[in-house]
Amino acid sequence: MNQLGRGVSRRGFLKMSALAAAGSALAACGGAMVARPTPTGSGPVQLVYQDWRTEWFPALAQEMLAKFNAQHPNIRVYYTPDPENLETRMLEEMAAGTAPDLLSGCCAFFPAWANAGYLLDLRPFVEADLDQATIDDWSPAQYKALFTADGKQFGLPKYHGGLALYYNKDRFDAAGIDYPTYDWTHDDYLQAMQRLTITVGGITQRWGSIFDVTWDRIQVHVNGWGGHFVDPNDPTRCGMASPQALDALEWLRARMWDEHVMATALDVENLETRQAFIQQRVAMVEDGSWALKDILEKAPFRVGVAPFPAGPARKATLATTDGFGIYAGTRHPEAAWELLKFLVSPEYGLAMARTHFLQPARASLVPQWVEYIRQQYPEKAAEVDIAAFADGHLKGYSVTAETFPNMVGVGAIAEDAWDQIFTLGKAPVTEMVAVCQQIEALQRQSSAVPVACACQTDD
C-alpha cells in the first residue's frame, strides 16, 4: 500500500526494525530479483519505474509514461507496482543490484535508503538542469527533507500532502459555535472540543476530535509548542522529553484521558480516524488533503476545512515527504534523470491532482487543483476552503517528519510508550525520558545502520 502522505504509520515504523537484519543478511548480495525488460542491443535505453500499487494509480502511470515514451524515442520506460513489503523488499533488491532505476518513497524509509548509499545524489543534475524558480515552487520544508544530513540530495518532491482540521459544519451549527478560522489556536480548538463532546449518563457518545497516534501526527503538536523530536543541532539527540515536548504530549493526553473530549482508538473501536469522522463519532479530525476525496464522497454532512491550529509557541502543520529518487546502481543515470524531470513536471503533478485530488508539490498548481475538486463535487465542495491545506506551504510554516540518523528500532520504542500514554492511558508523559535514553543509545550503535552492498550491476 502506498503512503499517500498519511504520515509514518505504526506498521511502517515498526518495519524499520527489519532494516538492519536485511542489510546484514545481504552481505553476500543475495535477494529477490525484480523483473526487468530484456536489453535490445542498439535499441532505446530501457528503464524500470516503480511506484504506488493503489487501484487508481497504475492506469495513470501507464497513460503518462506513454506520453513520455513518445516524447523520448531513445528511452523506453516500464512501470512496475511497489511490492507489498516495500521497505524491506527494496533493501534486498538494492543490495542485490536488481532495484528499479527510478522509484518513489517517503517517511522514514526513504532517507534510510539514501543513508545506506542506495540512492543517487541528484545535486549535479539539479544544479545543471533545474532553475531556481522550479525549486522555489516546492515547499522549502519538503525540499529540505529530501537531503541527507551530510548534504546529499536523494529525491525531488512528488506531491505535497498538507495536514489540516476537518470539521462537521452541521455539528458546529447545532452547538452554536463559530467555524474554525485561520488564526485559531489550540485554546480555541479545546474550547470547541469541549462544547462539541456529548456525554449521556456518564457515557460519551460523541467526542470533539481525534488524531492518529503516530510519529508525525504527534510531532506536529510538539512543534507547535516549540519542541522537536530530534534536536536540530545534533540529530543523534532526542528531544521527546524536553519541557516543550512534554507539555505538548500532556495537552494531548489530558484531552483524551482527563477530559475525554478527544477520542482514543479504543473509544471508536479502532476505526480509521477519518472513518470515525465520517460516521460522526467525532466532530473534528486532524487529517490531510489525501483524505479529502474519501471524506467528500462518504460524509453525510456539510464538511469544513481549516488550517491546523497554532500552538503556544508557533504555527506548524505537517507536510508529507513523498518524493522520487534514482537507484544508485542504475546503468542509465542520464536517462533516469530525464524521466525524473517528467515525473516532477506540472503535467504529471496535475494528472495526479485530477485523478485522485493529490495536492500538487508545486505551489503554482494549487489553484488548478482546487478547481478540479470543485468541478467534481460542485455541491459538497462549494463551501469547503480547500486552499487551507496549502496554507503551510504558501506561508512557510510546514514541517516534515523528523528522523534520527539510525531509525532502526526507534519506532518500536516510541510506539510502545505512546500505546501506554495515549491508547491505554496507563502511563504519564514522563515515560518519554526513558524513551529518549533508549533512542540515544541506538544512535551510538553505528553498526545497526545497514551498509550498502558493493554489488556488480553491469550485464
ABEGO torsion letter per residue (X at the ends): XBAGGAEBBAAAAAAAAAAAAAAAAAAAGBEBBBBBBBBAEABBBBBBBBBBABAAAAAAAAAAAAAAAAABAABBBBBBBBBABAAAAAAAAAAAGABBABBBBBEAAAAAAAAAGABBBAAAAAAAABBAAAAAABBAAAAAAABBAAGBBABBBABBBBBBBBBBAAAAAAAGBBBBBAABBAAAAAAAAAAABBBBGGBBABBABBBBBBAAAAAAAAAAAGBBABBAABAABBAAABAAAAAAAAAAAAAAAAAGABBBAAAAGGBBAAAAAAAGABABBBBBAAAAAAAAAABABBBBBBBBBBBAABBBBBBBABBBBBBAABABAAAAAAAAAAAABAAAAAAAAAAAGBBBABAAAAAAAAAAAAAABAAAAAABBAAAAAAAAAAGABBBBBBBABABGAAAAAAAAAAAAAAAGABBAAAAAAAAAAAAAAAABAAABBBBBBBBABX
